[in-house]
Every structure is written in structure tokens, then in C-alpha cells.
Amino acid sequence: MVFTSLEIDFSVCKINDTRGVDFTRDFVFLSKTDEEISLVCPSDYVPPSAIAVEAGWKAFRIEGILDFGLVGIVADITGVLANAGISVFVISTYNTDYVFIKSHDFDKGLALLRNGY
């Protein structure tokens, strides 16, 4: 499995609405539920409408298209990181999974996966 580091600093934001979110940018992840709207975006592009911001995240993508029928891939990856005391969050798109790790743990986490997965 190939893990490709994204050379971007990310922020996780809580926003009230999507006005001001530039969807033409790369790596804009938006989710909306009945309780909130969350945005993950490059840290240099946090919209002024953000009401809460958690900065200091780095990410890597799991290369290749993972079939929806595959079982346990993300669990295996997050398990390796959890055993090392590294917390994560994952965003899945139709084709790709992205794993976010706090910047201070990123190099260690990525090295663990590249050496042991």
C-alpha cells in the first residue's frame, strides 16, 4: 500500500454556512449534518465565517482506488497509529481515503505505516 504525504497544513473548521467557501480549490472537504457544517481545508484558506478552527493537521492519501467491498483497510491503518498513541481522523471520498494526523505526530505516524504496513 502506498501512502502519499500531502505537503499542506490543514485546519478543521466549524462554519455556519458555505458562503465564502471556494470549492474550486484543491482539498476542500465539506460535511453537513442536522447539527453542524464542518470544513477541512488548507490552513492558509480558512474562511472568515469559521466559528471554530482546529489548526495543525497534516494528511496523507492512500494511493489507488479502494473498492467499496474491501474490508478492514482503514481499521488496519488506524489500528497501527492507535497502538503508537497517535490519534487520527479519516475522510473518505468516492475514490480515495485521506488520513489526518496532528502535525507533531505526522512524521512518526507516516514512518510507522511505511515501515510496517
SESE-893531 format. One record per atom (N, C-alpha, C): atom name; residue number from 1; residue in one letter; x, y, z. Coordinates in nm, 3 decimals. Example, Ala and Ser with C-alpha at 12.3 -4.5 7.8 and 13.67 -1.06 7.14 Angstrom:
<r atom="N" n="1" res="a" east="1.319" north="-0.569" up="0.780"/>
<r atom="CA" n="1" res="a" east="1.230" north="-0.450" up="0.780"/>
<r atom="C" n="1" res="a" east="1.320" north="-0.330" up="0.780"/>
<r atom="N" n="2" res="s" east="1.285" north="-0.225" up="0.708"/>
<r atom="CA" n="2" res="s" east="1.367" north="-0.106" up="0.714"/>
<r atom="C" n="2" res="s" east="1.290" north="0.003" up="0.787"/>
//
This chain:
<r atom="N" n="1" res="m" east="0.084" north="-0.117" up="0.000"/>
<r atom="CA" n="1" res="m" east="0.000" north="0.000" up="0.000"/>
<r atom="C" n="1" res="m" east="0.090" north="0.124" up="0.000"/>
<r atom="N" n="2" res="v" east="0.052" north="0.223" up="-0.077"/>
<r atom="CA" n="2" res="v" east="0.132" north="0.345" up="-0.090"/>
<r atom="C" n="2" res="v" east="0.061" north="0.460" up="-0.020"/>
<r atom="N" n="3" res="f" east="0.136" north="0.530" up="0.064"/>
<r atom="CA" n="3" res="f" east="0.085" north="0.645" up="0.137"/>
<r atom="C" n="3" res="f" east="0.158" north="0.769" up="0.085"/>
<r atom="N" n="4" res="t" east="0.083" north="0.865" up="0.033"/>
<r atom="CA" n="4" res="t" east="0.143" north="0.985" up="-0.023"/>
<r atom="C" n="4" res="t" east="0.111" north="1.104" up="0.066"/>
<r atom="N" n="5" res="s" east="0.217" north="1.165" up="0.119"/>
<r atom="CA" n="5" res="s" east="0.202" north="1.282" up="0.205"/>
<r atom="C" n="5" res="s" east="0.157" north="1.402" up="0.122"/>
<r atom="N" n="6" res="l" east="0.061" north="1.475" up="0.174"/>
<r atom="CA" n="6" res="l" east="0.019" north="1.600" up="0.111"/>
<r atom="C" n="6" res="l" east="0.096" north="1.712" up="0.179"/>
<r atom="N" n="7" res="e" east="0.165" north="1.790" up="0.103"/>
<r atom="CA" n="7" res="e" east="0.251" north="1.895" up="0.159"/>
<r atom="C" n="7" res="e" east="0.171" north="2.021" up="0.188"/>
<r atom="N" n="8" res="i" east="0.068" north="2.006" up="0.269"/>
<r atom="CA" n="8" res="i" east="-0.024" north="2.114" up="0.302"/>
<r atom="C" n="8" res="i" east="-0.052" north="2.108" up="0.451"/>
<r atom="N" n="9" res="d" east="-0.062" north="2.223" up="0.514"/>
<r atom="CA" n="9" res="d" east="-0.110" north="2.230" up="0.652"/>
<r atom="C" n="9" res="d" east="-0.261" north="2.249" up="0.647"/>
<r atom="N" n="10" res="f" east="-0.333" north="2.167" up="0.722"/>
<r atom="CA" n="10" res="f" east="-0.479" north="2.170" up="0.720"/>
<r atom="C" n="10" res="f" east="-0.536" north="2.222" up="0.851"/>
<r atom="N" n="11" res="s" east="-0.657" north="2.276" up="0.841"/>
<r atom="CA" n="11" res="s" east="-0.736" north="2.316" up="0.956"/>
<r atom="C" n="11" res="s" east="-0.874" north="2.251" up="0.945"/>
<r atom="N" n="12" res="v" east="-0.930" north="2.218" up="1.060"/>
<r atom="CA" n="12" res="v" east="-1.065" north="2.165" up="1.068"/>
<r atom="C" n="12" res="v" east="-1.150" north="2.277" up="1.125"/>
<r atom="N" n="13" res="c" east="-1.256" north="2.311" up="1.053"/>
<r atom="CA" n="13" res="c" east="-1.336" north="2.428" up="1.089"/>
<r atom="C" n="13" res="c" east="-1.483" north="2.392" up="1.107"/>
<r atom="N" n="14" res="k" east="-1.545" north="2.466" up="1.193"/>
<r atom="CA" n="14" res="k" east="-1.691" north="2.463" up="1.206"/>
<r atom="C" n="14" res="k" east="-1.740" north="2.594" up="1.147"/>
<r atom="N" n="15" res="i" east="-1.835" north="2.585" up="1.054"/>
<r atom="CA" n="15" res="i" east="-1.885" north="2.705" up="0.988"/>
<r atom="C" n="15" res="i" east="-2.037" north="2.709" up="0.999"/>
<r atom="N" n="16" res="n" east="-2.093" north="2.830" up="0.986"/>
<r atom="CA" n="16" res="n" east="-2.239" north="2.846" up="0.991"/>
<r atom="C" n="16" res="n" east="-2.304" north="2.824" up="0.856"/>
<r atom="N" n="17" res="d" east="-2.232" north="2.859" up="0.749"/>
<r atom="CA" n="17" res="d" east="-2.286" north="2.842" up="0.615"/>
<r atom="C" n="17" res="d" east="-2.169" north="2.828" up="0.518"/>
<r atom="N" n="18" res="t" east="-2.199" north="2.797" up="0.394"/>
<r atom="CA" n="18" res="t" east="-2.094" north="2.771" up="0.297"/>
<r atom="C" n="18" res="t" east="-2.057" north="2.894" up="0.214"/>
<r atom="N" n="19" res="r" east="-2.119" north="3.008" up="0.242"/>
<r atom="CA" n="19" res="r" east="-2.077" north="3.129" up="0.170"/>
<r atom="C" n="19" res="r" east="-1.930" north="3.155" up="0.201"/>
<r atom="N" n="20" res="g" east="-1.857" north="3.188" up="0.100"/>
<r atom="CA" n="20" res="g" east="-1.715" north="3.215" up="0.119"/>
<r atom="C" n="20" res="g" east="-1.625" north="3.093" up="0.107"/>
<r atom="N" n="21" res="v" east="-1.683" north="2.974" up="0.094"/>
<r atom="CA" n="21" res="v" east="-1.603" north="2.854" up="0.074"/>
<r atom="C" n="21" res="v" east="-1.576" north="2.841" up="-0.076"/>
<r atom="N" n="22" res="d" east="-1.449" north="2.840" up="-0.112"/>
<r atom="CA" n="22" res="d" east="-1.411" north="2.833" up="-0.253"/>
<r atom="C" n="22" res="d" east="-1.393" north="2.687" up="-0.293"/>
<r atom="N" n="23" res="f" east="-1.494" north="2.633" up="-0.357"/>
<r atom="CA" n="23" res="f" east="-1.492" north="2.492" up="-0.396"/>
<r atom="C" n="23" res="f" east="-1.404" north="2.465" up="-0.518"/>
<r atom="N" n="24" res="t" east="-1.344" north="2.569" up="-0.576"/>
<r atom="CA" n="24" res="t" east="-1.253" north="2.546" up="-0.688"/>
<r atom="C" n="24" res="t" east="-1.113" north="2.509" up="-0.639"/>
<r atom="N" n="25" res="r" east="-1.086" north="2.527" up="-0.511"/>
<r atom="CA" n="25" res="r" east="-0.955" north="2.492" up="-0.454"/>
<r atom="C" n="25" res="r" east="-0.943" north="2.341" up="-0.438"/>
<r atom="N" n="26" res="d" east="-0.819" north="2.295" up="-0.440"/>
<r atom="CA" n="26" res="d" east="-0.794" north="2.154" up="-0.412"/>
<r atom="C" n="26" res="d" east="-0.810" north="2.130" up="-0.262"/>
<r atom="N" n="27" res="f" east="-0.851" north="2.010" up="-0.227"/>
<r atom="CA" n="27" res="f" east="-0.858" north="1.965" up="-0.087"/>
<r atom="C" n="27" res="f" east="-0.949" north="2.053" up="-0.001"/>
<r atom="N" n="28" res="v" east="-1.072" north="2.064" up="-0.044"/>
<r atom="CA" n="28" res="v" east="-1.177" north="2.126" up="0.036"/>
<r atom="C" n="28" res="v" east="-1.278" north="2.016" up="0.066"/>
<r atom="N" n="29" res="f" east="-1.285" north="1.977" up="0.193"/>
<r atom="CA" n="29" res="f" east="-1.373" north="1.869" up="0.235"/>
<r atom="C" n="29" res="f" east="-1.485" north="1.931" up="0.319"/>
<r atom="N" n="30" res="l" east="-1.608" north="1.911" up="0.279"/>
<r atom="CA" n="30" res="l" east="-1.722" north="1.970" up="0.348"/>
<r atom="C" n="30" res="l" east="-1.817" north="1.859" up="0.389"/>
<r atom="N" n="31" res="s" east="-1.866" north="1.867" up="0.511"/>
<r atom="CA" n="31" res="s" east="-1.971" north="1.774" up="0.553"/>
<r atom="C" n="31" res="s" east="-2.076" north="1.852" up="0.629"/>
<r atom="N" n="32" res="k" east="-2.201" north="1.811" up="0.609"/>
<r atom="CA" n="32" res="k" east="-2.313" north="1.880" up="0.672"/>
<r atom="C" n="32" res="k" east="-2.405" north="1.775" up="0.731"/>
<r atom="N" n="33" res="t" east="-2.442" north="1.797" up="0.855"/>
<r atom="CA" n="33" res="t" east="-2.539" north="1.710" up="0.921"/>
<r atom="C" n="33" res="t" east="-2.654" north="1.797" up="0.970"/>
<r atom="N" n="34" res="d" east="-2.745" north="1.738" up="1.043"/>
<r atom="CA" n="34" res="d" east="-2.854" north="1.815" up="1.100"/>
<r atom="C" n="34" res="d" east="-2.806" north="1.904" up="1.216"/>
<r atom="N" n="35" res="e" east="-2.682" north="1.884" up="1.260"/>
<r atom="CA" n="35" res="e" east="-2.631" north="1.959" up="1.375"/>
<r atom="C" n="35" res="e" east="-2.518" north="2.057" up="1.343"/>
<r atom="N" n="36" res="e" east="-2.447" north="2.037" up="1.230"/>
<r atom="CA" n="36" res="e" east="-2.332" north="2.123" up="1.204"/>
<r atom="C" n="36" res="e" east="-2.286" north="2.114" up="1.060"/>
<r atom="N" n="37" res="i" east="-2.203" north="2.211" up="1.024"/>
<r atom="CA" n="37" res="i" east="-2.132" north="2.209" up="0.897"/>
<r atom="C" n="37" res="i" east="-1.984" north="2.213" up="0.931"/>
<r atom="N" n="38" res="s" east="-1.909" north="2.113" up="0.881"/>
<r atom="CA" n="38" res="s" east="-1.766" north="2.105" up="0.906"/>
<r atom="C" n="38" res="s" east="-1.692" north="2.121" up="0.774"/>
<r atom="N" n="39" res="l" east="-1.578" north="2.187" up="0.783"/>
<r atom="CA" n="39" res="l" east="-1.494" north="2.211" up="0.667"/>
<r atom="C" n="39" res="l" east="-1.351" north="2.176" up="0.703"/>
<r atom="N" n="40" res="v" east="-1.286" north="2.097" up="0.619"/>
<r atom="CA" n="40" res="v" east="-1.143" north="2.072" up="0.631"/>
<r atom="C" n="40" res="v" east="-1.080" north="2.135" up="0.507"/>
<r atom="N" n="41" res="c" east="-0.983" north="2.223" up="0.531"/>
<r atom="CA" n="41" res="c" east="-0.926" north="2.297" up="0.419"/>
<r atom="C" n="41" res="c" east="-0.781" north="2.335" up="0.452"/>
<r atom="N" n="42" res="p" east="-0.705" north="2.377" up="0.350"/>
<r atom="CA" n="42" res="p" east="-0.570" north="2.426" up="0.378"/>
<r atom="C" n="42" res="p" east="-0.576" north="2.540" up="0.481"/>
<r atom="N" n="43" res="s" east="-0.481" north="2.539" up="0.572"/>
<r atom="CA" n="43" res="s" east="-0.481" north="2.639" up="0.680"/>
<r atom="C" n="43" res="s" east="-0.470" north="2.782" up="0.629"/>
<r atom="N" n="44" res="d" east="-0.410" north="2.801" up="0.512"/>
<r atom="CA" n="44" res="d" east="-0.399" north="2.937" up="0.460"/>
<r atom="C" n="44" res="d" east="-0.527" north="2.981" up="0.390"/>
<r atom="N" n="45" res="y" east="-0.630" north="2.899" up="0.396"/>
<r atom="CA" n="45" res="y" east="-0.757" north="2.933" up="0.336"/>
<r atom="C" n="45" res="y" east="-0.876" north="2.909" up="0.431"/>
<r atom="N" n="46" res="v" east="-0.864" north="2.936" up="0.556"/>
<r atom="CA" n="46" res="v" east="-0.977" north="2.925" up="0.647"/>
<r atom="C" n="46" res="v" east="-1.071" north="3.043" up="0.620"/>
<r atom="N" n="47" res="p" east="-1.197" north="3.015" up="0.587"/>
<r atom="CA" n="47" res="p" east="-1.287" north="3.126" up="0.555"/>
<r atom="C" n="47" res="p" east="-1.314" north="3.214" up="0.678"/>
<r atom="N" n="48" res="p" east="-1.336" north="3.341" up="0.655"/>
<r atom="CA" n="48" res="p" east="-1.362" north="3.432" up="0.769"/>
<r atom="C" n="48" res="p" east="-1.489" north="3.397" up="0.845"/>
<r atom="N" n="49" res="s" east="-1.577" north="3.319" up="0.784"/>
<r atom="CA" n="49" res="s" east="-1.702" north="3.281" up="0.851"/>
<r atom="C" n="49" res="s" east="-1.684" north="3.166" up="0.950"/>
<r atom="N" n="50" res="a" east="-1.563" north="3.111" up="0.962"/>
<r atom="CA" n="50" res="a" east="-1.540" north="2.999" up="1.054"/>
<r atom="C" n="50" res="a" east="-1.567" north="3.043" up="1.197"/>
<r atom="N" n="51" res="i" east="-1.643" north="2.962" up="1.270"/>
<r atom="CA" n="51" res="i" east="-1.674" north="2.996" up="1.409"/>
<r atom="C" n="51" res="i" east="-1.588" north="2.917" up="1.508"/>
<r atom="N" n="52" res="a" east="-1.521" north="2.814" up="1.460"/>
<r atom="CA" n="52" res="a" east="-1.425" north="2.738" up="1.540"/>
<r atom="C" n="52" res="a" east="-1.323" north="2.679" up="1.444"/>
<r atom="N" n="53" res="v" east="-1.196" north="2.682" up="1.484"/>
<r atom="CA" n="53" res="v" east="-1.089" north="2.633" up="1.398"/>
<r atom="C" n="53" res="v" east="-0.991" north="2.552" up="1.481"/>
<r atom="N" n="54" res="e" east="-0.958" north="2.431" up="1.434"/>
<r atom="CA" n="54" res="e" east="-0.854" north="2.347" up="1.493"/>
<r atom="C" n="54" res="e" east="-0.745" north="2.333" up="1.387"/>
<r atom="N" n="55" res="a" east="-0.638" north="2.406" up="1.405"/>
<r atom="CA" n="55" res="a" east="-0.528" north="2.405" up="1.309"/>
<r atom="C" n="55" res="a" east="-0.426" north="2.297" up="1.348"/>
<r atom="N" n="56" res="g" east="-0.325" north="2.280" up="1.262"/>
<r atom="CA" n="56" res="g" east="-0.214" north="2.192" up="1.296"/>
<r atom="C" n="56" res="g" east="-0.229" north="2.048" up="1.251"/>
<r atom="N" n="57" res="w" east="-0.292" north="2.025" up="1.138"/>
<r atom="CA" n="57" res="w" east="-0.310" north="1.891" up="1.085"/>
<r atom="C" n="57" res="w" east="-0.230" north="1.874" up="0.957"/>
<r atom="N" n="58" res="k" east="-0.180" north="1.753" up="0.934"/>
<r atom="CA" n="58" res="k" east="-0.117" north="1.712" up="0.809"/>
<r atom="C" n="58" res="k" east="-0.194" north="1.589" up="0.760"/>
<r atom="N" n="59" res="a" east="-0.176" north="1.557" up="0.634"/>
<r atom="CA" n="59" res="a" east="-0.254" north="1.444" up="0.580"/>
<r atom="C" n="59" res="a" east="-0.173" north="1.364" up="0.479"/>
<r atom="N" n="60" res="f" east="-0.215" north="1.240" up="0.464"/>
<r atom="CA" n="60" res="f" east="-0.166" north="1.158" up="0.354"/>
<r atom="C" n="60" res="f" east="-0.285" north="1.089" up="0.290"/>
<r atom="N" n="61" res="r" east="-0.268" north="1.052" up="0.165"/>
<r atom="CA" n="61" res="r" east="-0.372" north="0.977" up="0.098"/>
<r atom="C" n="61" res="r" east="-0.324" north="0.835" up="0.076"/>
<r atom="N" n="62" res="i" east="-0.419" north="0.745" up="0.080"/>
<r atom="CA" n="62" res="i" east="-0.392" north="0.605" up="0.047"/>
<r atom="C" n="62" res="i" east="-0.408" north="0.596" up="-0.104"/>
<r atom="N" n="63" res="e" east="-0.298" north="0.570" up="-0.173"/>
<r atom="CA" n="63" res="e" east="-0.300" north="0.572" up="-0.320"/>
<r atom="C" n="63" res="e" east="-0.379" north="0.456" up="-0.376"/>
<r atom="N" n="64" res="g" east="-0.444" north="0.484" up="-0.485"/>
<r atom="CA" n="64" res="g" east="-0.523" north="0.383" up="-0.554"/>
<r atom="C" n="64" res="g" east="-0.669" north="0.392" up="-0.514"/>
<r atom="N" n="65" res="i" east="-0.752" north="0.344" up="-0.601"/>
<r atom="CA" n="65" res="i" east="-0.895" north="0.343" up="-0.573"/>
<r atom="C" n="65" res="i" east="-0.928" north="0.219" up="-0.492"/>
<r atom="N" n="66" res="l" east="-0.984" north="0.240" up="-0.374"/>
<r atom="CA" n="66" res="l" east="-1.020" north="0.128" up="-0.286"/>
<r atom="C" n="66" res="l" east="-1.166" north="0.091" up="-0.312"/>
<r atom="N" n="67" res="d" east="-1.186" north="-0.031" up="-0.352"/>
<r atom="CA" n="67" res="d" east="-1.320" north="-0.080" up="-0.381"/>
<r atom="C" n="67" res="d" east="-1.405" north="-0.075" up="-0.254"/>
<r atom="N" n="68" res="f" east="-1.532" north="-0.042" up="-0.270"/>
<r atom="CA" n="68" res="f" east="-1.622" north="-0.035" up="-0.154"/>
<r atom="C" n="68" res="f" east="-1.637" north="-0.170" up="-0.085"/>
<r atom="N" n="69" res="g" east="-1.607" north="-0.279" up="-0.152"/>
<r atom="CA" n="69" res="g" east="-1.619" north="-0.412" up="-0.093"/>
<r atom="C" n="69" res="g" east="-1.501" north="-0.451" up="-0.005"/>
<r atom="N" n="70" res="l" east="-1.392" north="-0.374" up="-0.010"/>
<r atom="CA" n="70" res="l" east="-1.277" north="-0.407" up="0.074"/>
<r atom="C" n="70" res="l" east="-1.310" north="-0.384" up="0.221"/>
<r atom="N" n="71" res="v" east="-1.262" north="-0.472" up="0.304"/>
<r atom="CA" n="71" res="v" east="-1.295" north="-0.466" up="0.446"/>
<r atom="C" n="71" res="v" east="-1.166" north="-0.451" up="0.528"/>
<r atom="N" n="72" res="g" east="-1.165" north="-0.359" up="0.621"/>
<r atom="CA" n="72" res="g" east="-1.058" north="-0.351" up="0.720"/>
<r atom="C" n="72" res="g" east="-0.937" north="-0.268" up="0.685"/>
<r atom="N" n="73" res="i" east="-0.931" north="-0.207" up="0.569"/>
<r atom="CA" n="73" res="i" east="-0.812" north="-0.130" up="0.531"/>
<r atom="C" n="73" res="i" east="-0.793" north="-0.012" up="0.627"/>
<r atom="N" n="74" res="v" east="-0.896" north="0.069" up="0.642"/>
<r atom="CA" n="74" res="v" east="-0.884" north="0.186" up="0.729"/>
<r atom="C" n="74" res="v" east="-0.867" north="0.142" up="0.874"/>
<r atom="N" n="75" res="a" east="-0.934" north="0.036" up="0.915"/>
<r atom="CA" n="75" res="a" east="-0.919" north="-0.015" up="1.051"/>
<r atom="C" n="75" res="a" east="-0.775" north="-0.058" up="1.078"/>
<r atom="N" n="76" res="d" east="-0.713" north="-0.125" up="0.981"/>
<r atom="CA" n="76" res="d" east="-0.574" north="-0.167" up="0.998"/>
<r atom="C" n="76" res="d" east="-0.481" north="-0.046" up="1.013"/>
<r atom="N" n="77" res="i" east="-0.499" north="0.053" up="0.928"/>
<r atom="CA" n="77" res="i" east="-0.414" north="0.172" up="0.931"/>
<r atom="C" n="77" res="i" east="-0.432" north="0.248" up="1.061"/>
<r atom="N" n="78" res="t" east="-0.556" north="0.273" up="1.098"/>
<r atom="CA" n="78" res="t" east="-0.579" north="0.348" up="1.222"/>
<r atom="C" n="78" res="t" east="-0.538" north="0.267" up="1.344"/>
<r atom="N" n="79" res="g" east="-0.545" north="0.134" up="1.335"/>
<r atom="CA" n="79" res="g" east="-0.500" north="0.050" up="1.446"/>
<r atom="C" n="79" res="g" east="-0.351" north="0.062" up="1.471"/>
<r atom="N" n="80" res="v" east="-0.272" north="0.063" up="1.363"/>
<r atom="CA" n="80" res="v" east="-0.127" north="0.082" up="1.376"/>
<r atom="C" n="80" res="v" east="-0.097" north="0.214" up="1.445"/>
<r atom="N" n="81" res="l" east="-0.167" north="0.318" up="1.403"/>
<r atom="CA" n="81" res="l" east="-0.144" north="0.451" up="1.461"/>
<r atom="C" n="81" res="l" east="-0.194" north="0.458" up="1.605"/>
<r atom="N" n="82" res="a" east="-0.309" north="0.398" up="1.632"/>
<r atom="CA" n="82" res="a" east="-0.362" north="0.399" up="1.769"/>
<r atom="C" n="82" res="a" east="-0.268" north="0.325" up="1.865"/>
<r atom="N" n="83" res="n" east="-0.210" north="0.214" up="1.821"/>
<r atom="CA" n="83" res="n" east="-0.116" north="0.141" up="1.905"/>
<r atom="C" n="83" res="n" east="0.008" north="0.223" up="1.940"/>
<r atom="N" n="84" res="a" east="0.038" north="0.323" up="1.856"/>
<r atom="CA" n="84" res="a" east="0.151" north="0.413" up="1.883"/>
<r atom="C" n="84" res="a" east="0.106" north="0.540" up="1.956"/>
<r atom="N" n="85" res="g" east="-0.021" north="0.546" up="1.994"/>
<r atom="CA" n="85" res="g" east="-0.072" north="0.662" up="2.066"/>
<r atom="C" n="85" res="g" east="-0.096" north="0.784" up="1.978"/>
<r atom="N" n="86" res="i" east="-0.117" north="0.761" up="1.849"/>
<r atom="CA" n="86" res="i" east="-0.138" north="0.870" up="1.755"/>
<r atom="C" n="86" res="i" east="-0.285" north="0.874" up="1.714"/>
<r atom="N" n="87" res="s" east="-0.350" north="0.985" up="1.745"/>
<r atom="CA" n="87" res="s" east="-0.490" north="0.999" up="1.707"/>
<r atom="C" n="87" res="s" east="-0.501" north="1.050" up="1.564"/>
<r atom="N" n="88" res="v" east="-0.611" north="1.015" up="1.500"/>
<r atom="CA" n="88" res="v" east="-0.631" north="1.048" up="1.359"/>
<r atom="C" n="88" res="v" east="-0.777" north="1.082" up="1.335"/>
<r atom="N" n="89" res="f" east="-0.803" north="1.137" up="1.220"/>
<r atom="CA" n="89" res="f" east="-0.937" north="1.132" up="1.163"/>
<r atom="C" n="89" res="f" east="-0.922" north="1.105" up="1.015"/>
<r atom="N" n="90" res="v" east="-1.024" north="1.044" up="0.959"/>
<r atom="CA" n="90" res="v" east="-1.019" north="0.996" up="0.821"/>
<r atom="C" n="90" res="v" east="-1.134" north="1.057" up="0.743"/>
<r atom="N" n="91" res="i" east="-1.104" north="1.098" up="0.621"/>
<r atom="CA" n="91" res="i" east="-1.207" north="1.143" up="0.529"/>
<r atom="C" n="91" res="i" east="-1.199" north="1.052" up="0.407"/>
<r atom="N" n="92" res="s" east="-1.313" north="0.998" up="0.372"/>
<r atom="CA" n="92" res="s" east="-1.320" north="0.913" up="0.253"/>
<r atom="C" n="92" res="s" east="-1.400" north="0.984" up="0.145"/>
<r atom="N" n="93" res="t" east="-1.346" north="0.983" up="0.025"/>
<r atom="CA" n="93" res="t" east="-1.419" north="1.030" up="-0.091"/>
<r atom="C" n="93" res="t" east="-1.462" north="0.908" up="-0.171"/>
<r atom="N" n="94" res="y" east="-1.521" north="0.930" up="-0.285"/>
<r atom="CA" n="94" res="y" east="-1.565" north="0.816" up="-0.365"/>
<r atom="C" n="94" res="y" east="-1.447" north="0.726" up="-0.402"/>
<r atom="N" n="95" res="n" east="-1.334" north="0.787" up="-0.440"/>
<r atom="CA" n="95" res="n" east="-1.219" north="0.710" up="-0.487"/>
<r atom="C" n="95" res="n" east="-1.110" north="0.688" up="-0.383"/>
<r atom="N" n="96" res="t" east="-1.097" north="0.777" up="-0.286"/>
<r atom="CA" n="96" res="t" east="-0.975" north="0.783" up="-0.208"/>
<r atom="C" n="96" res="t" east="-1.003" north="0.804" up="-0.060"/>
<r atom="N" n="97" res="d" east="-0.913" north="0.754" up="0.024"/>
<r atom="CA" n="97" res="d" east="-0.918" north="0.779" up="0.168"/>
<r atom="C" n="97" res="d" east="-0.802" north="0.869" up="0.207"/>
<r atom="N" n="98" res="y" east="-0.830" north="0.965" up="0.294"/>
<r atom="CA" n="98" res="y" east="-0.730" north="1.059" up="0.344"/>
<r atom="C" n="98" res="y" east="-0.723" north="1.045" up="0.495"/>
<r atom="N" n="99" res="v" east="-0.602" north="1.034" up="0.548"/>
<r atom="CA" n="99" res="v" east="-0.581" north="1.019" up="0.692"/>
<r atom="C" n="99" res="v" east="-0.512" north="1.146" up="0.742"/>
<r atom="N" n="100" res="f" east="-0.572" north="1.208" up="0.842"/>
<r atom="CA" n="100" res="f" east="-0.520" north="1.331" up="0.901"/>
<r atom="C" n="100" res="f" east="-0.462" north="1.301" up="1.038"/>
<r atom="N" n="101" res="i" east="-0.343" north="1.355" up="1.063"/>
<r atom="CA" n="101" res="i" east="-0.270" north="1.337" up="1.188"/>
<r atom="C" n="101" res="i" east="-0.221" north="1.474" up="1.232"/>
<r atom="N" n="102" res="k" east="-0.221" north="1.499" up="1.362"/>
<r atom="CA" n="102" res="k" east="-0.167" north="1.626" up="1.411"/>
<r atom="C" n="102" res="k" east="-0.022" north="1.639" up="1.365"/>
<r atom="N" n="103" res="s" east="0.017" north="1.760" up="1.332"/>
<r atom="CA" n="103" res="s" east="0.150" north="1.786" up="1.273"/>
<r atom="C" n="103" res="s" east="0.264" north="1.730" up="1.356"/>
<r atom="N" n="104" res="h" east="0.255" north="1.741" up="1.489"/>
<r atom="CA" n="104" res="h" east="0.366" north="1.696" up="1.573"/>
<r atom="C" n="104" res="h" east="0.384" north="1.543" up="1.572"/>
<r atom="N" n="105" res="d" east="0.283" north="1.468" up="1.528"/>
<r atom="CA" n="105" res="d" east="0.292" north="1.322" up="1.520"/>
<r atom="C" n="105" res="d" east="0.301" north="1.270" up="1.376"/>
<r atom="N" n="106" res="f" east="0.293" north="1.359" up="1.280"/>
<r atom="CA" n="106" res="f" east="0.278" north="1.316" up="1.141"/>
<r atom="C" n="106" res="f" east="0.395" north="1.233" up="1.089"/>
<r atom="N" n="107" res="d" east="0.517" north="1.281" up="1.104"/>
<r atom="CA" n="107" res="d" east="0.632" north="1.208" up="1.051"/>
<r atom="C" n="107" res="d" east="0.645" north="1.070" up="1.116"/>
<r atom="N" n="108" res="k" east="0.625" north="1.065" up="1.245"/>
<r atom="CA" n="108" res="k" east="0.630" north="0.936" up="1.316"/>
<r atom="C" n="108" res="k" east="0.522" north="0.841" up="1.264"/>
<r atom="N" n="109" res="g" east="0.401" north="0.891" up="1.250"/>
<r atom="CA" n="109" res="g" east="0.292" north="0.807" up="1.204"/>
<r atom="C" n="109" res="g" east="0.311" north="0.755" up="1.063"/>
<r atom="N" n="110" res="l" east="0.354" north="0.843" up="0.976"/>
<r atom="CA" n="110" res="l" east="0.376" north="0.802" up="0.837"/>
<r atom="C" n="110" res="l" east="0.490" north="0.701" up="0.827"/>
<r atom="N" n="111" res="a" east="0.595" north="0.721" up="0.905"/>
<r atom="CA" n="111" res="a" east="0.707" north="0.626" up="0.906"/>
<r atom="C" n="111" res="a" east="0.661" north="0.489" up="0.956"/>
<r atom="N" n="112" res="l" east="0.580" north="0.485" up="1.060"/>
<r atom="CA" n="112" res="l" east="0.528" north="0.357" up="1.110"/>
<r atom="C" n="112" res="l" east="0.453" north="0.282" up="1.000"/>
<r atom="N" n="113" res="l" east="0.368" north="0.353" up="0.929"/>
<r atom="CA" n="113" res="l" east="0.290" north="0.289" up="0.825"/>
<r atom="C" n="113" res="l" east="0.377" north="0.244" up="0.707"/>
<r atom="N" n="114" res="r" east="0.469" north="0.326" up="0.668"/>
<r atom="CA" n="114" res="r" east="0.553" north="0.290" up="0.554"/>
<r atom="C" n="114" res="r" east="0.647" north="0.175" up="0.588"/>
<r atom="N" n="115" res="n" east="0.685" north="0.161" up="0.713"/>
<r atom="CA" n="115" res="n" east="0.778" north="0.054" up="0.753"/>
<r atom="C" n="115" res="n" east="0.707" north="-0.075" up="0.793"/>
<r atom="N" n="116" res="g" east="0.583" north="-0.061" up="0.837"/>
<r atom="CA" n="116" res="g" east="0.520" north="-0.180" up="0.893"/>
<r atom="C" n="116" res="g" east="0.392" north="-0.224" up="0.832"/>
<r atom="N" n="117" res="y" east="0.344" north="-0.153" up="0.732"/>
<r atom="CA" n="117" res="y" east="0.215" north="-0.192" up="0.676"/>
<r atom="C" n="117" res="y" east="0.232" north="-0.271" up="0.550"/>
//
